[in-house]
């Protein structure tokens, strides 16, 4: 996407999500009364999921090996009985 559109949006969004996730986590670890705040916990969970998507976007999926296996199985000759 970056090479086609020359957009800085993925970097900016990734940085905001990363700073938000670790900032929220650090704040909750520092201020122990924040642990009882339900909306803050929901936001931490959402940011945690988004951070996982950011890591997957920049570092790639860990399913490349299984994708290669699926490709090889699709090319294989069927088993005849």
C-alpha positions as CSV (number, residue, x, y, z in Angstrom):
1,X,0.0,0.0,0.0
2,X,2.8,2.4,0.9
3,X,4.6,2.0,-2.4
4,X,1.4,2.5,-4.4
5,X,-0.3,5.4,-2.5
6,X,2.8,7.0,-0.8
7,X,0.6,7.6,2.2
8,X,1.9,8.1,5.8
9,X,-1.4,7.0,7.3
10,X,-0.3,3.4,8.2
11,X,2.7,4.8,10.1
12,X,0.7,7.4,11.9
13,X,-2.1,5.1,12.8
14,X,0.4,2.4,14.0
15,X,2.2,4.9,16.1
16,X,-1.0,6.2,17.7
17,X,-2.2,2.7,18.5
18,X,1.2,1.7,20.0
19,X,1.5,4.9,22.1
20,X,-2.1,4.6,23.2
21,X,-1.7,0.9,24.2
22,X,1.5,1.3,26.2
23,X,0.4,4.7,27.6
24,X,-2.8,3.2,28.9
25,X,-1.0,0.1,30.2
26,X,1.6,2.2,32.0
27,X,-1.0,4.5,33.5
28,X,-3.0,1.5,34.8
29,X,0.2,0.0,36.3
30,X,1.1,3.3,37.9
31,X,-2.4,4.3,39.2
32,X,-3.8,1.2,40.9
33,X,-7.2,2.8,41.3
34,X,-7.6,2.8,37.5
35,X,-7.8,-1.0,37.5
36,X,-11.4,-0.8,38.8
37,X,-12.4,1.5,35.9
38,X,-14.4,-0.7,33.5
39,X,-14.3,1.6,30.5
40,X,-10.6,1.9,30.8
41,X,-10.2,-1.9,30.9
42,X,-12.4,-2.1,27.7
43,X,-10.2,0.5,26.0
44,X,-7.1,-1.5,27.0
45,X,-8.5,-4.7,25.5
46,X,-9.4,-2.9,22.3
47,X,-6.0,-1.3,22.0
48,X,-4.4,-4.6,22.8
49,X,-6.2,-6.2,19.8
50,X,-5.4,-3.3,17.6
51,X,-1.7,-3.5,18.7
52,X,-1.7,-7.2,17.6
53,X,-3.1,-6.1,14.2
54,X,-0.3,-3.4,14.0
55,X,2.4,-6.0,14.7
56,X,0.8,-8.4,12.1
57,X,0.7,-5.6,9.5
58,X,4.4,-4.6,9.9
59,X,5.9,-8.0,10.6
60,X,3.6,-10.2,8.5
61,X,1.5,-13.2,9.4
62,X,2.9,-16.2,11.1
63,X,0.8,-18.4,8.9
64,X,3.2,-18.2,5.9
65,X,4.2,-21.8,6.5
66,X,0.7,-23.1,6.5
67,X,-0.1,-21.0,3.4
68,X,2.8,-22.7,1.6
69,X,1.5,-26.1,2.7
70,X,-1.9,-25.3,1.3
71,X,-0.4,-24.2,-2.0
72,X,1.6,-27.4,-2.2
73,X,-1.5,-29.5,-1.4
74,X,-3.5,-27.7,-4.1
75,X,-0.8,-28.5,-6.7
76,X,-0.5,-32.2,-5.6
77,X,-2.1,-34.9,-7.6
78,X,-5.3,-36.4,-6.1
79,X,-5.0,-39.8,-4.4
80,X,-6.8,-42.6,-6.3
81,X,-7.9,-45.8,-4.6
